[in-house]
């Protein structure tokens, strides 16, 4: 039996080469798109765990803004900690703390919120969202990876530091 070898002509070779180059370009474009849309979470920035500071560095009745974390760390008069997302629940505007009035006031549509995030002046439909707070070895940690929606402010939202003996 005679062995036959089929040579690839120039036209078929170019078709294969262009097809392979196109497939490679498509795969690279997909990889770039995936990396563009995937969240970039850096330690200490929004979307990750943020070390706010020592429990004692937050006076009772204080509201401390964390710009990089997009939240306010509130220490209520009873000593409980609450991390409030600074985004209004009405249209998503950044809500500043107004120390003269002792409340958060949205500059867009005048929604107002108590120190614990509860709505006191609509049109905001619900309290400010919060982030999970933990206290470990006397340090306040805030997890900004997922805002927690709530229908009303509750004492169950608060986190307390353990008393040191």
C-alpha positions in Angstrom: 0.0 0.0 0.0 1.2 3.4 -0.9 1.3 6.0 1.8 -0.2 9.3 0.7 0.6 12.6 2.3 -1.7 15.5 1.9 0.0 18.9 2.0 -1.8 21.9 3.3 -2.1 24.5 0.5 -1.4 28.2 1.2 -5.1 29.1 1.3 -6.0 26.5 3.9 -3.0 27.4 6.0 -4.0 31.1 6.1 -7.6 30.1 7.1 -6.3 28.1 10.0 -3.9 30.8 11.0 -6.5 33.6 10.9 -9.0 31.4 12.8 -6.4 30.6 15.5 -5.5 34.3 15.8 -9.2 35.3 16.0 -9.8 32.7 18.7 -6.8 33.9 20.7 -8.0 37.5 20.5 -11.5 36.5 21.6 -10.1 34.7 24.6 -7.8 37.6 25.6 -10.8 40.1 25.3 -12.9 37.9 27.5 -10.1 37.7 30.1 -9.7 41.5 30.1 -13.5 42.0 30.4 -13.7 39.6 33.3 -10.9 41.3 35.2 -12.5 44.7 34.5 -15.8 43.7 36.0 -14.5 41.7 38.9 -14.3 43.8 42.1 -10.9 44.9 43.3 -10.9 44.6 47.0 -7.9 46.1 48.8 -7.3 45.6 52.5 -8.9 48.6 54.4 -11.0 49.8 51.5 -14.7 49.6 50.6 -15.7 46.0 49.7 -13.5 44.4 52.3 -12.8 44.2 56.1 -11.8 47.6 57.5 -10.0 48.0 60.8 -11.7 51.1 62.3 -9.6 51.4 65.4 -9.5 50.7 69.1 -12.9 50.8 71.0 -11.6 53.5 73.3 -10.8 55.8 70.4 -14.5 56.4 69.7 -16.2 58.5 72.4 -19.7 57.7 73.5 -22.3 59.5 71.3 -19.9 60.0 68.4 -20.2 59.7 64.7 -16.9 59.0 62.8 -16.8 59.1 59.0 -14.7 56.6 57.1 -14.5 58.0 53.6 -12.6 55.1 52.1 -15.1 52.6 53.6 -18.1 54.7 52.6 -19.6 54.4 56.1 -20.0 56.2 59.5 -19.1 54.4 62.6 -21.6 55.4 65.2 -21.1 54.9 68.9 -24.5 55.4 70.5 -25.0 56.9 74.0 -25.5 53.4 75.5 -22.0 52.4 74.1 -23.2 50.2 71.2 -21.5 50.4 67.8 -23.2 50.6 64.5 -21.7 51.0 61.0 -24.1 52.9 58.7 -23.7 53.0 54.9 -23.6 56.6 53.8 -25.9 56.0 50.9 -29.4 57.3 51.2 -32.1 54.6 50.8 -34.2 56.9 48.7 -32.1 57.7 45.6 -28.6 56.7 46.7 -27.1 60.2 47.4 -24.2 60.4 49.9 -25.8 61.4 53.3 -23.6 63.6 55.5 -23.8 63.8 59.3 -25.0 67.1 60.6 -23.6 67.5 64.1 -25.5 70.8 64.7 -28.8 68.9 64.2 -27.6 65.6 65.6 -28.8 63.7 62.5 -28.0 62.6 59.0 -29.6 64.9 56.4 -29.7 63.9 52.7 -28.9 66.9 50.5 -30.9 65.6 47.5 -34.4 65.4 48.9 -34.1 66.3 52.6 -34.6 62.8 54.0 -33.4 62.9 57.6 -32.2 60.0 59.7 -31.6 59.6 63.5 -28.2 58.7 64.8 -29.1 55.0 64.6 -30.1 55.4 60.9 -33.9 55.4 61.5 -35.9 57.6 59.1 -37.4 60.8 60.7 -38.2 62.7 57.6 -39.2 60.9 54.4 -39.1 60.4 51.3 -36.5 57.7 52.3 -38.5 54.5 52.6 -36.4 52.8 55.2 -33.5 53.3 57.6 -29.9 53.6 56.4 -28.3 50.3 55.5 -25.7 49.0 57.9 -22.5 46.9 57.7 -21.6 44.0 60.0 -19.5 45.2 63.0 -17.3 42.9 65.1 -15.0 43.7 68.0 -11.9 41.6 68.4 -9.2 42.2 71.0 -10.5 45.7 71.6 -10.4 46.7 67.9 -13.6 47.6 65.9 -13.8 45.8 62.5 -16.3 46.6 59.8 -17.1 44.3 57.0 -18.1 46.4 54.0 -18.5 43.5 51.5 -22.3 43.5 51.7 -24.6 46.2 53.0 -27.4 44.9 55.3 -30.8 46.3 54.5 -33.3 46.7 57.3 -36.9 47.7 57.6 -36.4 49.4 61.0 -33.6 50.3 63.4 -33.2 47.8 66.1 -31.1 47.2 69.2 -30.2 43.9 67.7 -28.1 45.8 65.1 -25.8 47.1 67.8 -22.5 45.5 68.8 -21.0 46.1 72.3 -17.4 45.8 73.5 -16.9 43.3 76.3 -16.1 44.9 79.7 -12.5 44.5 80.7 -12.0 43.4 84.2 
